[in-house]
């Protein structure tokens, strides 16, 4: 069945702009009702889009009613994805299965039944599909891959940085590399978020959480030059806009940012450069410079310090260096006193 996901930016604030449609252009209630509920909960458009594409993939594979799925259905769905060519990334498969469990709980107030159609008795959840007792362990669990991103080297950063020619691009990249911003956070910055005179920037992070970040002098200079010399006259409230072409003066899109990175990867031959790796490089550099994990957690906008620790990757050389520094700085051990 030719399902498709569409985006309607003019949708009311209580309605998800992402809609799943069937082959006749009709809305798919089981998906769109869930998306609307998450929109009212305050989920970001990026999260809604991710859920939408998860449901799109499942709808194309499963032609029957949602109420008929069981753990066996998920097992068959997992097997189908593992047999695809090209095979989806493990993180993608994990997210799709998790999304389906949330979807089923939202509509039925319980976990997906096992192979025999049995499920544990549970207190009904809230209308949003959350709250209540913790869910039981499913019949099978897909092992979630451990996130490990190797940061860029100083040479790779220098080569990639030197490939840029506009102040806009330098300011955009600097915010990822020297403030650890996510790509969507950079694109969401508005002019009113800037406080260049104070050297500060307000960032709208995940979960609708704002944080105030300090701006390095080089980043302030790049953004100031961009605003004075390059930014087209436009009514757009967003900081970063297109400099030329049909979209001149309109906000830079995620697709435009991906295109920018592809071009400069070819120019600089730094094939590992991407927004997330820049963010990870920032985290690793801050740890090497001696920043505390709680401070780094606040800078990167993490809700839990364990997430911050996932971004910290120390090479064996770093571990040995830290060990020897700790040995030199520790207090000398006092010999035991004689009775």
TORKOL-4160 file (C-alpha; in steps of 0.2 Angstrom, whole numbers, padded with zeros to 4 digits, m for minus):
339
<pt num="1" X="0000" Y="0000" Z="0000"/>
<pt num="2" X="0007" Y="0017" Z="m0005"/>
<pt num="3" X="0006" Y="0026" Z="0012"/>
<pt num="4" X="0015" Y="0043" Z="0013"/>
<pt num="5" X="0020" Y="0056" Z="0026"/>
<pt num="6" X="0016" Y="0074" Z="0022"/>
<pt num="7" X="0020" Y="0090" Z="0032"/>
<pt num="8" X="0007" Y="0104" Z="0034"/>
<pt num="9" X="0016" Y="0119" Z="0042"/>
<pt num="10" X="0000" Y="0129" Z="0044"/>
<pt num="11" X="m0008" Y="0117" Z="0056"/>
<pt num="12" X="m0015" Y="0123" Z="0072"/>
<pt num="13" X="m0003" Y="0122" Z="0087"/>
<pt num="14" X="m0014" Y="0107" Z="0094"/>
<pt num="15" X="m0012" Y="0097" Z="0078"/>
<pt num="16" X="0004" Y="0089" Z="0072"/>
<pt num="17" X="0009" Y="0096" Z="0055"/>
<pt num="18" X="0015" Y="0078" Z="0050"/>
<pt num="19" X="0001" Y="0067" Z="0044"/>
<pt num="20" X="0001" Y="0049" Z="0038"/>
<pt num="21" X="m0010" Y="0047" Z="0023"/>
<pt num="22" X="m0016" Y="0031" Z="0014"/>
<pt num="23" X="m0016" Y="0028" Z="m0005"/>
<pt num="24" X="m0032" Y="0037" Z="m0007"/>
<pt num="25" X="m0025" Y="0053" Z="0002"/>
<pt num="26" X="m0036" Y="0049" Z="0018"/>
<pt num="27" X="m0028" Y="0051" Z="0035"/>
<pt num="28" X="m0023" Y="0036" Z="0045"/>
<pt num="29" X="m0032" Y="0038" Z="0062"/>
<pt num="30" X="m0021" Y="0026" Z="0073"/>
<pt num="31" X="m0005" Y="0036" Z="0068"/>
<pt num="32" X="m0011" Y="0054" Z="0067"/>
<pt num="33" X="m0021" Y="0053" Z="0084"/>
<pt num="34" X="m0005" Y="0048" Z="0092"/>
<pt num="35" X="0005" Y="0062" Z="0083"/>
<pt num="36" X="m0008" Y="0075" Z="0089"/>
<pt num="37" X="m0007" Y="0069" Z="0107"/>
<pt num="38" X="0012" Y="0071" Z="0106"/>
<pt num="39" X="0011" Y="0088" Z="0099"/>
<pt num="40" X="0000" Y="0094" Z="0113"/>
<pt num="41" X="0013" Y="0086" Z="0125"/>
<pt num="42" X="0025" Y="0098" Z="0118"/>
<pt num="43" X="0036" Y="0086" Z="0108"/>
<pt num="44" X="0047" Y="0095" Z="0095"/>
<pt num="45" X="0044" Y="0094" Z="0077"/>
<pt num="46" X="0059" Y="0084" Z="0074"/>
<pt num="47" X="0052" Y="0071" Z="0086"/>
<pt num="48" X="0035" Y="0071" Z="0078"/>
<pt num="49" X="0044" Y="0069" Z="0061"/>
<pt num="50" X="0054" Y="0054" Z="0067"/>
<pt num="51" X="0038" Y="0046" Z="0074"/>
<pt num="52" X="0029" Y="0049" Z="0058"/>
<pt num="53" X="0042" Y="0040" Z="0047"/>
<pt num="54" X="0042" Y="0026" Z="0060"/>
<pt num="55" X="0024" Y="0023" Z="0057"/>
<pt num="56" X="0025" Y="0026" Z="0038"/>
<pt num="57" X="0037" Y="0011" Z="0037"/>
<pt num="58" X="0026" Y="0000" Z="0048"/>
<pt num="59" X="0010" Y="0005" Z="0039"/>
<pt num="60" X="0018" Y="m0001" Z="0022"/>
<pt num="61" X="0023" Y="m0017" Z="0030"/>
<pt num="62" X="0007" Y="m0021" Z="0040"/>
<pt num="63" X="m0009" Y="m0020" Z="0031"/>
<pt num="64" X="m0021" Y="m0026" Z="0045"/>
<pt num="65" X="m0028" Y="m0016" Z="0060"/>
<pt num="66" X="m0017" Y="m0011" Z="0074"/>
<pt num="67" X="m0027" Y="m0020" Z="0087"/>
<pt num="68" X="m0021" Y="m0037" Z="0079"/>
<pt num="69" X="m0003" Y="m0035" Z="0082"/>
<pt num="70" X="0006" Y="m0046" Z="0095"/>
<pt num="71" X="0024" Y="m0049" Z="0100"/>
<pt num="72" X="0025" Y="m0061" Z="0086"/>
<pt num="73" X="0021" Y="m0047" Z="0074"/>
<pt num="74" X="0035" Y="m0037" Z="0080"/>
<pt num="75" X="0047" Y="m0052" Z="0079"/>
<pt num="76" X="0042" Y="m0054" Z="0060"/>
<pt num="77" X="0044" Y="m0035" Z="0058"/>
<pt num="78" X="0061" Y="m0036" Z="0065"/>
<pt num="79" X="0066" Y="m0051" Z="0054"/>
<pt num="80" X="0060" Y="m0041" Z="0039"/>
<pt num="81" X="0071" Y="m0026" Z="0043"/>
<pt num="82" X="0086" Y="m0037" Z="0046"/>
<pt num="83" X="0084" Y="m0045" Z="0029"/>
<pt num="84" X="0082" Y="m0029" Z="0020"/>
<pt num="85" X="0096" Y="m0023" Z="0008"/>
<pt num="86" X="0102" Y="m0010" Z="0013"/>
<pt num="87" X="0098" Y="m0015" Z="0031"/>
<pt num="88" X="0092" Y="0000" Z="0042"/>
<pt num="89" X="0104" Y="0005" Z="0056"/>
<pt num="90" X="0102" Y="m0004" Z="0072"/>
<pt num="91" X="0097" Y="0013" Z="0081"/>
<pt num="92" X="0083" Y="0015" Z="0068"/>
<pt num="93" X="0076" Y="m0002" Z="0070"/>
<pt num="94" X="0077" Y="0000" Z="0089"/>
<pt num="95" X="0067" Y="0017" Z="0088"/>
<pt num="96" X="0054" Y="0009" Z="0076"/>
<pt num="97" X="0050" Y="m0005" Z="0088"/>
<pt num="98" X="0050" Y="0007" Z="0103"/>
<pt num="99" X="0038" Y="0019" Z="0094"/>
<pt num="100" X="0026" Y="0004" Z="0090"/>
<pt num="101" X="0025" Y="m0001" Z="0109"/>
<pt num="102" X="0021" Y="0017" Z="0113"/>
<pt num="103" X="0008" Y="0018" Z="0100"/>
<pt num="104" X="0000" Y="0002" Z="0106"/>
<pt num="105" X="0000" Y="0008" Z="0124"/>
<pt num="106" X="m0008" Y="0024" Z="0118"/>
<pt num="107" X="m0023" Y="0016" Z="0110"/>
<pt num="108" X="m0026" Y="0001" Z="0121"/>
<pt num="109" X="m0019" Y="0006" Z="0138"/>
<pt num="110" X="m0008" Y="m0010" Z="0140"/>
<pt num="111" X="0007" Y="m0019" Z="0132"/>
<pt num="112" X="0007" Y="m0028" Z="0116"/>
<pt num="113" X="0000" Y="m0046" Z="0119"/>
<pt num="114" X="0012" Y="m0061" Z="0118"/>
<pt num="115" X="0011" Y="m0075" Z="0105"/>
<pt num="116" X="m0004" Y="m0082" Z="0114"/>
<pt num="117" X="m0014" Y="m0066" Z="0114"/>
<pt num="118" X="m0011" Y="m0065" Z="0133"/>
<pt num="119" X="m0005" Y="m0049" Z="0142"/>
<pt num="120" X="m0002" Y="m0044" Z="0160"/>
<pt num="121" X="m0016" Y="m0035" Z="0169"/>
<pt num="122" X="m0012" Y="m0017" Z="0171"/>
<pt num="123" X="m0019" Y="m0001" Z="0177"/>
<pt num="124" X="m0026" Y="0009" Z="0162"/>
<pt num="125" X="m0014" Y="0023" Z="0157"/>
<pt num="126" X="m0018" Y="0041" Z="0154"/>
<pt num="127" X="m0026" Y="0047" Z="0138"/>
<pt num="128" X="m0009" Y="0052" Z="0132"/>
<pt num="129" X="m0003" Y="0034" Z="0134"/>
<pt num="130" X="0009" Y="0038" Z="0148"/>
<pt num="131" X="0010" Y="0037" Z="0167"/>
<pt num="132" X="0004" Y="0022" Z="0177"/>
<pt num="133" X="0015" Y="0007" Z="0181"/>
<pt num="134" X="0030" Y="0002" Z="0172"/>
<pt num="135" X="0028" Y="m0009" Z="0157"/>
<pt num="136" X="0033" Y="m0027" Z="0158"/>
<pt num="137" X="0048" Y="m0035" Z="0149"/>
<pt num="138" X="0043" Y="m0040" Z="0132"/>
<pt num="139" X="0045" Y="m0057" Z="0124"/>
<pt num="140" X="0061" Y="m0051" Z="0116"/>
<pt num="141" X="0072" Y="m0036" Z="0117"/>
<pt num="142" X="0083" Y="m0029" Z="0103"/>
<pt num="143" X="0100" Y="m0025" Z="0110"/>
<pt num="144" X="0102" Y="m0006" Z="0109"/>
<pt num="145" X="0119" Y="m0001" Z="0101"/>
<pt num="146" X="0131" Y="0008" Z="0112"/>
<pt num="147" X="0133" Y="0026" Z="0106"/>
<pt num="148" X="0152" Y="0029" Z="0103"/>
<pt num="149" X="0157" Y="0043" Z="0091"/>
<pt num="150" X="0176" Y="0047" Z="0089"/>
<pt num="151" X="0179" Y="0065" Z="0089"/>
<pt num="152" X="0188" Y="0074" Z="0076"/>
<pt num="153" X="0206" Y="0078" Z="0077"/>
<pt num="154" X="0214" Y="0095" Z="0079"/>
<pt num="155" X="0220" Y="0093" Z="0061"/>
<pt num="156" X="0203" Y="0088" Z="0054"/>
<pt num="157" X="0195" Y="0102" Z="0063"/>
<pt num="158" X="0207" Y="0115" Z="0055"/>
<pt num="159" X="0205" Y="0108" Z="0038"/>
<pt num="160" X="0187" Y="0108" Z="0038"/>
<pt num="161" X="0186" Y="0126" Z="0046"/>
<pt num="162" X="0198" Y="0132" Z="0032"/>
<pt num="163" X="0186" Y="0126" Z="0018"/>
<pt num="164" X="0173" Y="0139" Z="0023"/>
<pt num="165" X="0172" Y="0156" Z="0015"/>
<pt num="166" X="0157" Y="0165" Z="0022"/>
<pt num="167" X="0154" Y="0172" Z="0039"/>
<pt num="168" X="0137" Y="0164" Z="0040"/>
<pt num="169" X="0145" Y="0147" Z="0038"/>
<pt num="170" X="0159" Y="0151" Z="0050"/>
<pt num="171" X="0146" Y="0157" Z="0063"/>
<pt num="172" X="0135" Y="0142" Z="0061"/>
<pt num="173" X="0150" Y="0129" Z="0062"/>
<pt num="174" X="0157" Y="0138" Z="0077"/>
<pt num="175" X="0141" Y="0136" Z="0087"/>
<pt num="176" X="0142" Y="0117" Z="0085"/>
<pt num="177" X="0161" Y="0116" Z="0088"/>
<pt num="178" X="0164" Y="0129" Z="0102"/>
<pt num="179" X="0147" Y="0128" Z="0111"/>
<pt num="180" X="0141" Y="0110" Z="0107"/>
<pt num="181" X="0125" Y="0115" Z="0099"/>
<pt num="182" X="0114" Y="0102" Z="0090"/>
<pt num="183" X="0110" Y="0105" Z="0072"/>
<pt num="184" X="0092" Y="0108" Z="0075"/>
<pt num="185" X="0096" Y="0120" Z="0090"/>
<pt num="186" X="0107" Y="0130" Z="0078"/>
<pt num="187" X="0094" Y="0132" Z="0065"/>
<pt num="188" X="0081" Y="0137" Z="0078"/>
<pt num="189" X="0091" Y="0152" Z="0084"/>
<pt num="190" X="0081" Y="0168" Z="0081"/>
<pt num="191" X="0088" Y="0186" Z="0081"/>
<pt num="192" X="0080" Y="0189" Z="0098"/>
<pt num="193" X="0090" Y="0175" Z="0106"/>
<pt num="194" X="0107" Y="0184" Z="0102"/>
<pt num="195" X="0115" Y="0195" Z="0116"/>
<pt num="196" X="0131" Y="0199" Z="0107"/>
<pt num="197" X="0135" Y="0214" Z="0119"/>
<pt num="198" X="0135" Y="0202" Z="0134"/>
<pt num="199" X="0143" Y="0188" Z="0124"/>
<pt num="200" X="0128" Y="0176" Z="0127"/>
<pt num="201" X="0115" Y="0166" Z="0117"/>
<pt num="202" X="0099" Y="0159" Z="0122"/>
<pt num="203" X="0096" Y="0141" Z="0115"/>
<pt num="204" X="0080" Y="0132" Z="0113"/>
<pt num="205" X="0085" Y="0114" Z="0117"/>
<pt num="206" X="0076" Y="0097" Z="0117"/>
<pt num="207" X="0060" Y="0095" Z="0127"/>
<pt num="208" X="0057" Y="0114" Z="0126"/>
<pt num="209" X="0071" Y="0118" Z="0138"/>
<pt num="210" X="0080" Y="0134" Z="0136"/>
<pt num="211" X="0098" Y="0137" Z="0142"/>
<pt num="212" X="0109" Y="0152" Z="0141"/>
<pt num="213" X="0126" Y="0149" Z="0134"/>
<pt num="214" X="0142" Y="0160" Z="0134"/>
<pt num="215" X="0149" Y="0164" Z="0117"/>
<pt num="216" X="0168" Y="0164" Z="0113"/>
<pt num="217" X="0175" Y="0180" Z="0105"/>
<pt num="218" X="0178" Y="0171" Z="0088"/>
<pt num="219" X="0160" Y="0166" Z="0087"/>
<pt num="220" X="0154" Y="0183" Z="0091"/>
<pt num="221" X="0165" Y="0191" Z="0078"/>
<pt num="222" X="0159" Y="0179" Z="0065"/>
<pt num="223" X="0141" Y="0181" Z="0069"/>
<pt num="224" X="0143" Y="0200" Z="0070"/>
<pt num="225" X="0152" Y="0201" Z="0053"/>
<pt num="226" X="0138" Y="0190" Z="0045"/>
<pt num="227" X="0124" Y="0201" Z="0052"/>
<pt num="228" X="0133" Y="0217" Z="0046"/>
<pt num="229" X="0140" Y="0211" Z="0029"/>
<pt num="230" X="0131" Y="0196" Z="0022"/>
<pt num="231" X="0113" Y="0193" Z="0029"/>
<pt num="232" X="0100" Y="0198" Z="0016"/>
<pt num="233" X="0086" Y="0210" Z="0020"/>
<pt num="234" X="0072" Y="0199" Z="0026"/>
<pt num="235" X="0058" Y="0198" Z="0038"/>
<pt num="236" X="0063" Y="0181" Z="0044"/>
<pt num="237" X="0066" Y="0180" Z="0063"/>
<pt num="238" X="0079" Y="0166" Z="0061"/>
<pt num="239" X="0097" Y="0170" Z="0063"/>
<pt num="240" X="0103" Y="0159" Z="0049"/>
<pt num="241" X="0095" Y="0162" Z="0031"/>
<pt num="242" X="0100" Y="0157" Z="0014"/>
<pt num="243" X="0112" Y="0169" Z="0005"/>
<pt num="244" X="0107" Y="0166" Z="m0013"/>
<pt num="245" X="0096" Y="0156" Z="m0025"/>
<pt num="246" X="0077" Y="0155" Z="m0024"/>
<pt num="247" X="0077" Y="0153" Z="m0005"/>
<pt num="248" X="0087" Y="0169" Z="m0002"/>
<pt num="249" X="0082" Y="0177" Z="0014"/>
<pt num="250" X="0073" Y="0161" Z="0020"/>
<pt num="251" X="0078" Y="0151" Z="0035"/>
<pt num="252" X="0092" Y="0137" Z="0032"/>
<pt num="253" X="0083" Y="0120" Z="0032"/>
<pt num="254" X="0090" Y="0104" Z="0039"/>
<pt num="255" X="0092" Y="0098" Z="0021"/>
<pt num="256" X="0102" Y="0114" Z="0017"/>
<pt num="257" X="0113" Y="0111" Z="0032"/>
<pt num="258" X="0116" Y="0093" Z="0026"/>
<pt num="259" X="0120" Y="0099" Z="0009"/>
<pt num="260" X="0132" Y="0112" Z="0016"/>
<pt num="261" X="0141" Y="0098" Z="0026"/>
<pt num="262" X="0142" Y="0087" Z="0011"/>
<pt num="263" X="0150" Y="0100" Z="0000"/>
<pt num="264" X="0163" Y="0105" Z="0013"/>
<pt num="265" X="0167" Y="0086" Z="0017"/>
<pt num="266" X="0172" Y="0085" Z="m0002"/>
<pt num="267" X="0182" Y="0101" Z="m0001"/>
<pt num="268" X="0191" Y="0098" Z="0015"/>
<pt num="269" X="0192" Y="0079" Z="0013"/>
<pt num="270" X="0187" Y="0077" Z="0031"/>
<pt num="271" X="0174" Y="0063" Z="0027"/>
<pt num="272" X="0170" Y="0061" Z="0046"/>
<pt num="273" X="0164" Y="0079" Z="0048"/>
<pt num="274" X="0145" Y="0080" Z="0053"/>
<pt num="275" X="0135" Y="0091" Z="0065"/>
<pt num="276" X="0134" Y="0077" Z="0078"/>
<pt num="277" X="0153" Y="0074" Z="0078"/>
<pt num="278" X="0156" Y="0092" Z="0080"/>
<pt num="279" X="0145" Y="0092" Z="0096"/>
<pt num="280" X="0154" Y="0076" Z="0102"/>
<pt num="281" X="0171" Y="0085" Z="0098"/>
<pt num="282" X="0166" Y="0099" Z="0109"/>
<pt num="283" X="0162" Y="0088" Z="0123"/>
<pt num="284" X="0178" Y="0078" Z="0122"/>
<pt num="285" X="0188" Y="0094" Z="0121"/>
<pt num="286" X="0180" Y="0101" Z="0136"/>
<pt num="287" X="0184" Y="0086" Z="0146"/>
<pt num="288" X="0202" Y="0086" Z="0141"/>
<pt num="289" X="0203" Y="0104" Z="0146"/>
<pt num="290" X="0197" Y="0100" Z="0164"/>
<pt num="291" X="0179" Y="0105" Z="0164"/>
<pt num="292" X="0168" Y="0096" Z="0177"/>
<pt num="293" X="0154" Y="0084" Z="0170"/>
<pt num="294" X="0140" Y="0094" Z="0179"/>
<pt num="295" X="0146" Y="0110" Z="0170"/>
<pt num="296" X="0147" Y="0101" Z="0153"/>
<pt num="297" X="0130" Y="0093" Z="0156"/>
<pt num="298" X="0122" Y="0111" Z="0158"/>
<pt num="299" X="0132" Y="0117" Z="0143"/>
<pt num="300" X="0126" Y="0103" Z="0132"/>
<pt num="301" X="0108" Y="0103" Z="0138"/>
<pt num="302" X="0107" Y="0085" Z="0144"/>
<pt num="303" X="0094" Y="0080" Z="0157"/>
<pt num="304" X="0105" Y="0066" Z="0164"/>
<pt num="305" X="0123" Y="0066" Z="0168"/>
<pt num="306" X="0124" Y="0048" Z="0161"/>
<pt num="307" X="0120" Y="0055" Z="0144"/>
<pt num="308" X="0135" Y="0068" Z="0146"/>
<pt num="309" X="0146" Y="0053" Z="0150"/>
<pt num="310" X="0141" Y="0045" Z="0133"/>
<pt num="311" X="0149" Y="0059" Z="0124"/>
<pt num="312" X="0165" Y="0058" Z="0133"/>
<pt num="313" X="0177" Y="0047" Z="0124"/>
<pt num="314" X="0195" Y="0046" Z="0130"/>
<pt num="315" X="0209" Y="0037" Z="0121"/>
<pt num="316" X="0221" Y="0026" Z="0130"/>
<pt num="317" X="0233" Y="0040" Z="0130"/>
<pt num="318" X="0221" Y="0051" Z="0138"/>
<pt num="319" X="0218" Y="0038" Z="0152"/>
<pt num="320" X="0236" Y="0036" Z="0155"/>
<pt num="321" X="0239" Y="0055" Z="0156"/>
<pt num="322" X="0224" Y="0057" Z="0168"/>
<pt num="323" X="0231" Y="0043" Z="0179"/>
<pt num="324" X="0249" Y="0051" Z="0180"/>
<pt num="325" X="0242" Y="0068" Z="0184"/>
<pt num="326" X="0231" Y="0061" Z="0198"/>
<pt num="327" X="0246" Y="0052" Z="0205"/>
<pt num="328" X="0256" Y="0068" Z="0205"/>
<pt num="329" X="0242" Y="0078" Z="0213"/>
<pt num="330" X="0236" Y="0066" Z="0226"/>
<pt num="331" X="0241" Y="0068" Z="0245"/>
<pt num="332" X="0256" Y="0057" Z="0250"/>
<pt num="333" X="0251" Y="0042" Z="0260"/>
<pt num="334" X="0255" Y="0043" Z="0278"/>
<pt num="335" X="0264" Y="0027" Z="0285"/>
<pt num="336" X="0254" Y="0018" Z="0298"/>
<pt num="337" X="0257" Y="0024" Z="0316"/>
<pt num="338" X="0266" Y="0012" Z="0327"/>
<pt num="339" X="0256" Y="0007" Z="0342"/>
